[in-house]
Amino acid sequence: MYRDGTLEAENFPPDRLTANLDDPGTIVWLDLAAPSADDLAQLTESLGLHPLAVQDAVQQHQRPKFSRYPGHALVICYAVQTNDAGELTVHELAVIVTKQTLVTVRKDPEFDMDAVVQRWDDEPMTDGVAFLLHGILDYVVDSYLDAAQSLDDRIEALEDDVFTRPPNSLAVQRHSLALHKSVGQLRRTVAPMRELIATLLRPDNAIYSERMRPYFQDVLDHAIWASEQVESLRDLIATIRDTQLNLQGNRMNLIMKKVTSWAAIIAVPTAITGFYGQNVPVPGVDQPWGFWVSTVAIALTSVALYTTFKRKDWL
């Protein structure tokens, strides 16, 4: 519980919620980790929450959105993290905003709420619930920028691997597909945030005062920048995938060219020996010089074909 922007109480029992909210100068933050609908029943009665807001706050895999209800609003957003392999981990968060209360519903208990609290502590509270909401959204959007930078570093390393490793390297292909999946997942998470924050900035929004508008505008700018970075990464990974396929195609063409050239070289000796193997009299039959003539003809034509193909870069 905050009173006049100063932290006054922590970990108080739920039955003290109504009493703490009787003072218009207090702001209360409630944090719930993976609650059920029954867990929110008491809050529904105390804060007058709409049943649809409670339902969306509990159910998982909701689309990022901002919904307004009489006397309160609901924000659904996702924070992201990347591991050493470039895989993306998504944490879903629901935020219920009332005049004096901010309720965070962590659908994934792994969500790092301590980092959000640290942001609140680093700056003085300026505008009650709106300040708390800004801290959450700022943390979420910054996680997009961090994830985009991490994926960008891994994609640059993948670019080097494409040209330094064999085109048919399974490790490079797996890494490429994993990054492609992560970028697509990040794109689906980042894209709706622009609309969400833009809705918060509408003039008819009573959640914050005009003093907080520059703060939310700054978060929107970061969300737009993150979205542009993700689109750039998406194009880059698609280009890398096309490059991999082109290198594999070029390698296959080179192999076919070499095989065809060697087949042509082998075909000439086969033709000469086949000609001398006819069951009809030919010049030099039953004579030693006939054997040497055919042998020299095979050697000369094979060397001539090899030299010609080598000069044309067919071998």
Summary of the structure (lengths in Angstrom):
residues: 315
radius of gyration: 34.9
end to end distance: 78.5
largest distance: 121.7
contacts: 904
relative contact order: 0.08
helix: 61%
strand: 14%
